[in-house]
C-alpha cells in the first residue's frame, strides 16, 4: 500500500456489523478503526469472526464508542502479528496492540463494551523497535472515556518475548 494508507477499514456511524473478513499485509496503521472527530461515540457495533494480521498499529481500534446508547461487541476474532511499526506520519506512541479502546468520545450514560472469545498472538513486535513504548500490549484500555466500562472475558493471548516485553503487562 501507499505510505499514507492510514487505516485499512475506517468506520464511523451506528448499526455496523464487520464480520468474516481477512485483513492482512496492508501496511496500514490500524486494521479496523471506529472513530470520528467530535463524535459523542458510536453504538450498535459488532466486530466478529475476522482474521487480522500484519498491520502497523492495532488490529482493532475503538476510538469513539458510546455503549450507553447500544451494544459494543468485539468477539471471535483472530488477531496476530500486529503492532509492527509507527504510522506513516509518525505517531510512535499511538497504540501497537491487538485491540485498543482509546476512548476519545463521550458516552451519554454508563455502558459496557464487551470484548470476548478473541484469540490474540504476537500483538506488538513494535517493542523491538521501541522497547520503552508504553502503549504496546495485547489489549490497551485508556481510561479517557467517562461512563464506559470494558468487560474482557475468555480472551486468549500469547506474546513472544521482545526487547521491551518485560515493561508491559498482557492487558
C-alpha positions in Angstrom: 0.0 0.0 0.0 0.9 3.6 -0.2 2.7 5.3 2.7 -0.5 7.2 3.6 -2.8 4.3 3.8 -3.7 5.1 7.4 -6.3 2.5 8.3 -7.4 -0.5 6.3 -11.1 -0.1 7.3 -12.3 3.2 8.8 -15.9 3.1 10.1 -18.0 5.9 11.5 -21.7 5.5 12.4 -24.1 3.3 14.2 -25.6 -0.2 13.4 -22.4 -1.7 12.0 -21.5 -5.3 11.7 -18.0 -6.1 10.5 -17.6 -9.8 10.2 -15.9 -12.7 8.3 -13.1 -10.7 6.7 -9.5 -11.3 6.3 -7.4 -8.1 6.7 -3.7 -8.7 6.3 -0.4 -7.3 4.9 -1.9 -3.9 4.2 0.9 -1.7 5.6 -2.0 0.4 7.0 -1.8 1.6 10.6 -4.9 0.0 12.1 -6.8 -2.9 10.7 -10.3 -1.8 11.8 -10.9 1.7 13.1 -14.1 3.1 14.7 -13.7 6.9 15.0 -14.9 10.3 14.1 -13.5 13.5 15.5 -16.1 15.4 17.5 -18.4 12.4 17.8 -20.0 11.6 21.1 -19.4 8.0 20.3 -20.9 5.2 18.1 -23.1 2.3 19.2 -24.7 -0.9 18.0 -21.3 -2.1 16.7 -20.4 -5.8 16.3 -16.9 -6.8 15.1 -16.6 -10.6 14.9 -15.0 -13.6 13.2 -12.3 -11.5 11.4 -8.7 -12.6 10.7 -6.5 -9.6 11.1 -2.7 -9.7 10.6 0.3 -7.6 9.6 -0.9 -4.1 10.4 1.4 -1.5 11.9 -0.8 -0.3 14.7 -3.7 -2.1 16.4 -5.8 -4.9 14.9 -9.0 -3.3 16.1 -9.2 0.3 17.4 -12.3 1.5 19.2 -11.7 5.2 19.5 -15.1 6.8 19.8 -17.8 4.5 21.2 -21.0 5.0 23.3 -22.2 1.7 24.8 -24.8 3.5 26.8 -26.9 4.0 23.6 -26.4 0.5 22.2 -24.1 -2.6 22.3 -20.4 -2.7 21.5 -19.2 -6.3 20.9 -15.8 -7.5 19.7 -15.7 -11.3 19.7 -14.4 -14.4 17.9 -11.6 -12.5 16.1 -8.2 -13.9 15.4 -5.7 -11.1 15.6 -2.0 -11.8 15.1 1.3 -10.2 14.1 0.1 -6.7 14.6 1.7 -3.6 16.2 4.6 -3.8 13.7 5.7 -0.2 13.2 4.9 3.5 13.5 2.1 5.1 11.4 3.2 6.5 8.1 3.1 10.1 9.5 4.9 9.2 12.8 2.8 8.7 15.9 5.1 6.2 17.6 3.3 6.5 20.9 -0.1 5.5 19.4 -1.2 2.0 20.4 0.5 -1.0 19.0 -1.8 -3.7 20.2 -4.3 -6.3 19.2 -7.3 -4.3 20.5 -7.3 -0.7 21.6 -10.1 1.1 23.4 -8.9 4.7 23.2 -12.0 6.5 24.5 -11.8 9.7 22.6 -15.6 10.3 22.6 -18.0 10.6 25.5 -20.8 8.3 26.5 -24.1 9.9 27.4 -24.6 7.5 30.3 -22.9 4.4 31.8 -22.4 1.5 29.4 -20.1 -1.5 28.8 -18.0 -2.5 25.8 -17.8 -6.3 25.6 -14.6 -8.0 24.3 -14.7 -11.7 24.4 -13.6 -15.0 22.9 -10.8 -13.4 20.8 -7.5 -15.1 20.1 -4.5 -12.8 20.0 -0.9 -13.7 19.2 2.1 -11.5 18.7 0.4 -8.3 19.5 3.4 -5.9 19.5 6.6 -6.5 17.8 7.0 -2.7 17.9 8.6 -3.4 21.3 11.7 -4.5 19.3 11.8 -1.1 17.6 10.9 1.0 20.7 11.4 -1.0 23.9 10.2 1.9 26.1 6.7 2.1 24.3 4.0 2.3 27.0 1.1 1.5 24.6 2.3 -1.8 23.2 0.3 -4.8 24.6 -2.5 -7.2 23.7 -5.4 -5.0 24.9 -5.0 -1.4 25.8 -7.8 0.3 27.6 -7.3 4.0 28.2 -9.3 5.5 31.0 -10.1 8.6 28.9 -13.8 7.9 28.3 -16.1 8.6 31.2 -19.1 6.2 31.7 -17.5 3.4 29.6 -16.6 0.1 31.2 -14.6 -2.5 29.2 -15.5 -6.1 30.0 -12.9 -8.7 29.0 -14.0 -12.3 29.1 -12.4 -15.6 27.6 -9.7 -13.9 25.5 -6.6 -16.0 24.7 -3.3 -14.1 24.5 0.2 -15.3 23.6 3.0 -12.9 23.3 6.6 -13.7 22.2 9.4 -12.0 24.1 10.6 -8.8 22.6 13.2 -6.2 23.7 10.6 -4.3 25.7 8.2 -7.1 26.6 9.1 -7.1 30.3 7.8 -3.5 30.6 4.3 -4.4 29.6 1.5 -6.4 31.1 -0.6 -8.7 28.8 -3.6 -6.4 29.5 
